[in-house]
Amino acid sequence: MPSSNPNPNSNPSTLLTSLRTALQHRKSKNSLRRLTLVPPTSTDFSSNDFLSLSTSPLFRARYTTHLSSAPPFYPFASGGSRLLTGNSPYAEALETFIASFHNAPSGLLFNSGFDANVGVLSCIPQPGDVIIHDEYIHASAHEGMRLSRAGRKVPFAHSCPQSLEDVLRREVENDEKLQSGERNVFIVIESIYSMDGDIAPIREFVEVVERVVNKGKGNAYFIVDEAHATGAFGPRGAGVVQELGVEEKMFIRVHTFGKALGSHGAIVLCCPETREYLINYARSLIYTTALGFPFLASIRTAYEMLAEGETEELQRNLQHLIEYLGNRLDALGSWDPAIFEVDHFPRSPIFSLRSPVPRQLAAACQRKGFMVHPIMSPTVPKGKERVRVCLHAGNTVEEIDGLVETILAWLNGRESEKRVARL
C-alpha cells in the first residue's frame, strides 16, 4: 500500500534530524546560543539598563502610584489589538505626551523596537523605492527590509558619510525616477550602535543627502533608530537627534523603552499622515495584542522622570563612570592586539573589549561576579568577536576597579602562558 504521506520532509524524525544537524553545526563553530540565568549577586556590566531605572526606588515608587491610581476593576490587560479592544485614552494620551517631549508631531506605540522597525520598513517604502542602510543596522531593520516592497536595499560602509554619498550618487544617477522625484530613497541608520557603541555622524549624513538628493525634490527620507540613545543622550535623555537639533530632518524616529527607560515597548515618531498609514498597513501593529496598562504606566513613569529632569543626575553620573572606566582601561597600557584591544567611542556607555578568545575573558570576569558576555559571530562579523561591557548609572567606582583588575589578571595570565609556550 503506498504511503499516504510521500513527502520525506514531513516525517517528524526527518525534521528533528535536520534540526539536530543544524544545531550540531552551530555548536561545532562555537556559535551555539543558550539561555542563561544571571546569578542574583552578580554586578551588572552587561544589560542595556543604562540609567539603572529598573532597580531605582524612585522609579518603583512612582510606578506603583500609577498602578494604584487605576479605578477598581480597570483592566490591566488590553485584551486585543489597538484596532479592536486594545486602544484607550491612556494610550493615546501617552503617545501625545511622548511625541511632545521629543518635539515630534505625533507618535505610535509598538510592543517592541523590533516590532516598530519591522512595521515601518515592511510597509512604508513603496514598490520601486530604494532603501540605503548602514551595513551595521540592527537585525530588526534587516527583517523589515526583507519584507519590504522596495526595489533595492543597498548598504553603505558603517557610519561613513563618503560611502553614503557614493552609494546615493550611484543610485540617483542610474534611476531617472529618483532624479525626478517619482520614487523615494530611505536612509536607515541608528544614532548609537549596540555592539561598538559609536555615535553616527547624523549631521554629516543630512548634509550629504541634501547635497545629492533633495535639491528641491524632497524625496529622500531618514529613518533613525534611537534605541541605545533614549534616556542616556541628549537634553533630558531625549536622544542624539534632539541633541543635534535635527528633528525636522528626520522622517521617522524610533525610541525604545526597554533599555535606559527600564520599561518595555517602543514608539515611532512621525507625521500624522504616516501614523495613520502605519495603523492601516503595519502588520506588526495590526495583528498583535496591544500593550496592557501596567506596561503603559511604566512607560509613562519613565517619561515623566525624563520630562521633570529627575534623570539628569543619572545621566551625569553615567558620563562620570564612562570617563573613569575609559581612563582605567587606558592605564592598562598597550597589549598585543592578538590578545586584547579596547574599542570605545567617547561618551558611550558601551565598551568593546576585542579578543580572539572572548569566551575565556568573559568567563574569567563572571567567576569574579562581574556579568559580561562574549559577543560572537554571526552577531558581529567574524574576526570582530568581543566582550561587550555596558556601564550603568548605578555602577560604582569600586565595581569598575574590580572589573579592570580582573581583566588585568587575565591578561597577565595569558602573557605567562605565551612565555611558557615559547620555552
C-alpha positions as CSV (number, residue, x, y, z in Angstrom):
1,M,0.0,0.0,0.0
2,P,1.6,3.4,-1.0
3,S,2.5,5.8,1.7
4,S,-0.2,8.4,2.3
5,N,2.5,10.9,3.1
6,P,5.2,10.7,0.4
7,N,7.0,13.9,1.4
8,P,10.0,12.8,3.5
9,N,10.3,16.3,4.9
10,S,7.0,15.9,6.7
11,N,8.3,12.9,8.7
12,P,8.9,14.2,12.2
13,S,12.0,12.1,12.6
14,T,13.5,13.5,9.4
15,L,12.6,17.0,10.6
16,L,14.2,16.6,14.1
17,T,17.3,15.0,12.5
18,S,17.7,18.1,10.3
19,L,17.2,20.4,13.4
20,R,19.8,18.4,15.4
21,T,22.2,18.6,12.5
22,A,21.8,22.4,12.2
23,L,22.4,22.8,16.0
24,Q,25.4,20.5,15.9
25,H,26.9,22.5,13.1
26,R,26.5,25.7,15.1
27,K,27.9,24.0,18.1
28,S,31.0,22.9,16.1
29,K,31.6,26.5,15.2
30,N,31.3,27.6,18.8
31,S,28.3,29.8,17.9
32,L,25.5,27.9,19.7
33,R,23.3,30.2,21.6
34,R,21.9,29.2,25.0
35,L,19.6,30.8,27.6
36,T,21.4,31.6,30.8
37,L,20.4,32.7,34.3
38,V,22.2,35.6,35.8
39,P,23.3,35.0,39.4
40,P,21.5,37.4,41.6
41,T,24.7,38.6,43.3
42,S,26.4,39.5,40.0
43,T,27.5,43.0,39.2
44,D,25.7,44.1,36.0
45,F,28.1,45.2,33.3
46,S,26.0,43.6,30.5
47,S,22.4,44.9,30.3
48,N,21.2,48.0,28.5
49,D,19.7,49.4,31.7
50,F,22.0,52.5,31.3
51,L,20.2,54.7,33.8
52,S,19.6,51.8,36.3
53,L,15.9,52.7,36.3
54,S,14.9,49.1,36.6
55,T,16.2,49.0,40.1
56,S,15.5,52.6,41.0
57,P,13.5,53.1,44.2
58,L,12.2,56.4,42.8
59,F,11.0,54.8,39.6
60,R,9.4,52.0,41.5
61,A,7.6,54.3,43.9
62,R,6.2,56.5,41.1
63,Y,5.3,53.4,39.0
64,T,3.3,51.8,41.8
65,T,1.5,55.0,42.4
66,H,0.4,55.0,38.7
67,L,-0.7,51.4,39.1
68,S,-2.7,52.0,42.2
69,S,-4.4,55.0,40.6
70,A,-6.3,52.8,38.3
71,P,-10.1,52.6,39.1
72,P,-11.4,49.3,40.6
73,F,-11.7,46.5,38.0
74,Y,-9.8,48.6,35.5
75,P,-8.4,46.0,33.0
76,F,-4.7,45.5,33.3
77,A,-4.6,43.5,30.1
78,S,-5.5,45.2,26.8
79,G,-7.4,42.2,25.6
80,G,-6.8,42.7,21.9
81,S,-5.0,44.7,19.2
82,R,-5.1,48.5,19.1
83,L,-7.7,48.3,16.3
84,L,-10.1,46.1,18.4
85,T,-10.2,46.4,22.2
86,G,-6.6,47.4,22.8
87,N,-6.8,51.2,22.4
88,S,-7.5,53.5,25.4
89,P,-7.5,57.2,26.2
90,Y,-4.5,56.4,28.4
91,A,-2.5,55.0,25.4
92,E,-3.4,57.9,23.2
93,A,-2.5,60.5,25.8
94,L,0.8,58.7,26.4
95,E,1.6,58.9,22.7
96,T,0.9,62.6,22.7
97,F,3.0,63.2,25.8
98,I,6.0,61.3,24.4
99,A,5.7,63.0,21.0
100,S,5.7,66.4,22.6
101,F,8.7,65.5,24.7
102,H,10.6,64.6,21.5
103,N,9.5,67.6,19.5
104,A,7.6,65.4,17.1
105,P,4.1,66.0,15.6
106,S,2.8,62.5,16.6
107,G,3.7,59.1,17.7
108,L,2.5,55.5,17.6
109,L,3.2,52.9,20.2
110,F,4.6,49.4,19.3
111,N,5.2,46.4,21.5
112,S,8.9,46.5,21.0
113,G,11.7,48.1,19.0
114,F,11.8,45.0,16.8
115,D,8.1,45.3,16.0
116,A,8.5,49.0,15.3
117,N,11.4,48.6,12.8
118,V,9.7,45.6,11.1
119,G,6.4,47.5,10.9
120,V,7.9,50.7,9.5
121,L,10.3,49.2,6.9
122,S,8.0,46.5,5.7
123,C,5.2,48.9,4.7
124,I,6.4,52.4,4.3
125,P,8.8,52.0,1.2
126,Q,6.7,51.7,-1.9
127,P,7.4,49.5,-5.0
128,G,10.4,50.9,-6.8
129,D,11.7,52.9,-3.9
130,V,15.3,52.4,-2.7
131,I,16.5,51.7,0.9
132,I,20.1,52.7,1.6
133,H,21.2,51.4,5.0
134,D,24.2,51.4,7.3
135,E,25.9,48.0,7.0
136,Y,25.7,47.5,10.8
137,I,22.0,48.3,11.1
138,H,20.0,46.1,13.6
139,A,18.6,42.7,12.7
140,S,15.1,44.1,13.1
141,A,15.7,46.6,10.3
142,H,17.0,43.8,8.1
143,E,13.9,41.8,8.8
144,G,11.7,44.8,7.9
145,M,13.7,45.3,4.7
146,R,13.3,41.7,3.8
147,L,9.6,42.1,3.9
148,S,9.6,45.4,2.2
149,R,8.4,46.1,-1.4
150,A,11.3,48.4,-2.1
151,G,13.0,47.8,-5.3
152,R,16.6,47.8,-3.9
153,K,18.2,47.6,-0.5
154,V,21.8,48.8,-0.6
155,P,24.3,49.0,2.2
156,F,26.9,51.7,2.8
157,A,30.1,51.5,4.9
158,H,29.4,51.9,8.6
159,S,29.0,55.5,9.7
160,C,30.9,56.7,6.6
161,P,29.5,59.9,5.0
162,Q,31.7,59.4,1.9
163,S,30.4,55.9,1.4
164,L,26.8,57.2,1.8
165,E,27.5,59.9,-0.8
166,D,29.0,57.4,-3.2
167,V,26.1,55.0,-2.9
168,L,23.5,57.8,-3.2
169,R,25.1,59.3,-6.3
170,R,25.3,55.9,-8.0
171,E,21.6,55.1,-7.2
172,V,20.4,58.5,-8.3
173,E,22.4,58.6,-11.5
174,N,21.1,55.2,-12.5
175,D,17.4,55.8,-11.7
176,E,15.6,58.6,-13.6
177,K,12.6,58.3,-11.3
178,L,14.8,59.0,-8.3
179,Q,16.1,62.0,-10.2
180,S,12.6,63.3,-11.0
181,G,11.2,62.6,-7.5
182,E,8.8,59.9,-8.7
183,R,10.5,57.4,-6.5
184,N,11.8,57.8,-2.9
185,V,15.0,56.8,-1.2
186,F,15.1,55.9,2.5
187,I,18.3,56.2,4.6
188,V,18.2,53.8,7.5
189,I,20.6,54.4,10.4
190,E,20.9,54.2,14.2
191,S,22.0,57.0,16.3
192,I,24.1,54.8,18.6
193,Y,25.1,51.3,17.6
194,S,24.6,48.5,20.1
195,M,27.8,46.5,19.6
196,D,30.5,49.2,19.2
197,G,28.6,52.0,21.0
198,D,29.6,54.5,18.4
199,I,27.6,57.6,17.6
200,A,26.5,58.1,14.0
201,P,27.6,61.3,12.2
202,I,24.0,62.3,11.6
203,R,24.6,65.9,10.8
204,E,27.1,64.9,8.1
205,F,24.6,62.4,6.7
206,V,22.0,65.2,6.4
207,E,24.4,67.4,4.5
208,V,25.2,64.6,2.1
209,V,21.5,63.8,1.4
210,E,20.6,67.5,0.9
211,R,23.5,68.0,-1.4
212,V,23.0,64.8,-3.5
213,V,19.3,64.0,-3.5
214,N,16.9,66.6,-2.0
215,K,17.7,69.5,-4.3
216,G,14.1,70.8,-4.2
217,K,12.6,67.4,-4.7
218,G,12.5,66.2,-1.1
219,N,12.2,62.5,-1.9
220,A,14.9,61.3,0.5
221,Y,13.8,60.3,4.0
222,F,15.7,59.4,7.1
223,I,14.6,56.6,9.4
224,V,16.7,56.6,12.6
225,D,16.6,54.1,15.4
226,E,17.4,55.8,18.7
227,A,17.1,52.7,20.9
228,H,20.5,53.0,22.6
229,A,20.4,56.8,22.9
230,T,17.0,57.1,24.5
231,G,17.3,58.3,28.1
232,A,21.1,58.4,28.1
233,F,21.9,61.1,25.5
234,G,20.5,64.5,24.6
235,P,18.6,67.1,26.6
236,R,16.9,65.3,29.5
237,G,17.6,62.0,27.7
238,A,15.7,62.9,24.5
239,G,18.3,61.3,22.2
240,V,21.0,62.2,19.8
241,V,18.7,63.7,17.1
242,Q,17.5,66.3,19.6
243,E,21.0,66.9,20.9
244,L,21.9,67.9,17.3
245,G,18.7,69.8,16.8
246,V,17.9,68.0,13.5
247,E,14.4,66.6,14.4
248,E,12.8,68.2,11.4
249,K,15.3,66.5,9.1
250,M,14.2,63.0,10.3
251,F,11.2,61.4,8.7
252,I,10.8,58.7,11.3
253,R,12.5,58.2,14.7
254,V,12.2,55.1,16.7
255,H,12.6,55.3,20.5
256,T,12.5,52.1,22.6
257,F,11.7,51.8,26.3
258,G,13.4,48.5,27.3
259,K,16.9,49.8,27.7
260,A,17.7,53.0,29.6
261,L,14.0,53.6,30.5
262,G,13.6,50.3,32.3
263,S,10.2,49.5,30.7
264,H,9.0,47.8,27.5
265,G,7.8,48.7,24.1
266,A,8.7,51.5,21.6
267,I,7.3,54.5,19.8
268,V,7.5,55.6,16.2
269,L,7.7,59.4,15.9
270,C,6.4,60.7,12.6
271,C,3.8,63.0,11.0
272,P,0.1,62.3,11.5
273,E,-0.3,61.0,7.9
274,T,2.5,58.5,8.4
275,R,1.0,57.4,11.7
276,E,-2.4,56.8,10.1
277,Y,-0.7,54.8,7.3
278,L,1.1,52.6,9.9
279,I,-2.2,52.0,11.6
280,N,-3.6,50.7,8.4
281,Y,-0.6,48.8,7.0
282,A,1.9,47.9,9.7
283,R,1.2,44.2,10.3
284,S,3.3,44.1,13.5
285,L,0.9,46.6,15.0
286,I,-2.4,45.4,13.5
287,Y,-2.1,41.7,14.3
288,T,-0.7,41.8,17.8
289,T,-2.2,42.3,21.2
290,A,-1.6,45.9,22.4
291,L,0.4,46.8,25.5
292,G,-1.6,46.5,28.7
293,F,-2.0,49.1,31.3
294,P,1.0,48.1,33.5
295,F,3.3,48.5,30.5
296,L,1.8,51.8,29.6
297,A,2.1,53.0,33.2
298,S,5.7,52.0,33.3
299,I,6.5,54.0,30.1
300,R,4.6,57.0,31.5
301,T,6.6,56.8,34.7
302,A,9.9,56.8,32.8
303,Y,8.9,59.7,30.6
304,E,7.6,61.8,33.5
305,M,11.0,61.3,35.1
306,L,12.8,62.5,31.9
307,A,10.5,65.4,31.4
308,E,10.8,66.6,35.0
309,G,14.6,66.4,35.0
310,E,14.8,63.6,37.5
311,T,17.2,61.5,35.4
312,E,19.6,64.3,34.6
313,E,21.8,63.4,37.6
314,L,21.8,59.8,36.5
315,Q,23.0,60.9,33.0
316,R,25.8,63.0,34.6
317,N,26.9,60.1,36.9
318,L,26.8,57.7,33.9
319,Q,29.2,60.1,32.0
320,H,31.5,60.3,35.0
321,L,31.7,56.5,35.2
322,I,32.3,56.2,31.4
323,E,35.2,58.6,31.7
324,Y,36.5,56.7,34.7
325,L,36.4,53.3,33.0
326,G,38.0,54.7,29.9
327,N,40.9,56.1,31.9
328,R,41.3,52.8,33.8
329,L,41.4,50.8,30.6
330,D,43.8,53.3,29.1
331,A,46.1,52.7,32.1
332,L,46.3,49.0,31.3
333,G,48.8,50.1,28.5
334,S,49.3,48.5,25.1
335,W,48.8,44.8,24.6
336,D,49.3,42.7,21.5
337,P,46.1,43.2,19.5
338,A,46.1,39.5,19.0
339,I,45.4,39.2,22.7
340,F,43.4,42.3,23.7
341,E,42.3,45.6,22.4
342,V,39.8,48.2,23.7
343,D,37.4,49.9,21.3
344,H,35.4,52.8,22.7
345,F,33.6,55.8,21.4
346,P,33.7,59.0,23.6
347,R,30.6,59.4,25.9
348,S,29.2,55.9,25.0
349,P,28.3,53.6,27.9
350,I,29.3,50.6,25.6
351,F,32.9,49.4,25.6
352,S,34.1,46.7,23.2
353,L,36.9,44.5,24.5
354,R,38.3,42.8,21.5
355,S,39.9,39.4,21.9
356,P,40.3,36.2,19.8
357,V,39.1,34.3,22.9
358,P,36.2,36.4,24.3
359,R,34.6,33.4,25.9
360,Q,37.6,32.9,28.1
361,L,37.8,36.6,29.1
362,A,34.1,36.7,29.8
363,A,34.3,33.5,31.9
364,A,37.2,35.0,34.0
365,C,35.0,38.1,34.7
366,Q,32.0,36.0,35.5
367,R,33.9,33.9,38.0
368,K,34.7,37.1,39.9
369,G,31.0,38.1,39.9
370,F,31.1,40.6,37.0
371,M,28.3,39.9,34.5
372,V,29.6,40.4,31.0
373,H,29.0,38.4,27.9
374,P,31.1,37.4,24.8
375,I,29.6,38.6,21.5
376,M,30.3,36.1,18.8
377,S,29.8,35.7,15.0
378,P,27.2,35.9,13.5
379,T,26.0,38.7,15.8
380,V,29.2,40.6,14.9
381,P,31.4,40.0,11.8
382,K,33.8,37.1,12.0
383,G,37.1,38.3,13.3
384,K,35.5,41.1,15.4
385,E,34.3,39.0,18.4
386,R,34.5,40.8,21.7
387,V,33.4,41.1,25.3
388,R,30.8,43.8,25.5
389,V,30.8,45.9,28.6
390,C,27.9,48.3,29.4
391,L,28.1,50.8,32.1
392,H,25.1,52.0,34.2
393,A,24.4,55.0,36.4
394,G,24.0,52.5,39.3
395,N,27.5,51.1,39.0
396,T,30.2,52.2,41.4
397,V,33.9,53.2,41.0
398,E,34.8,50.2,43.2
399,E,32.9,47.8,40.9
400,I,34.7,49.3,37.9
401,D,38.1,48.8,39.7
402,G,37.2,45.2,40.4
403,L,36.4,44.6,36.8
404,V,39.5,46.2,35.5
405,E,41.7,44.3,38.0
406,T,40.1,41.1,36.8
407,I,40.8,41.9,33.2
408,L,44.4,42.7,34.0
409,A,44.9,39.5,35.9
410,W,43.5,37.5,33.0
411,L,45.8,39.4,30.6
412,N,48.9,38.7,32.8
413,G,47.8,35.0,32.9
414,R,47.6,34.9,29.1
415,E,51.0,36.5,28.8
416,S,52.5,34.0,31.2
417,E,51.0,31.1,29.1
418,K,52.6,32.6,26.0
419,R,56.1,32.7,27.7
420,V,55.8,29.1,28.9
421,A,54.8,28.0,25.4
422,R,57.9,29.7,23.9
423,L,60.3,27.8,26.3
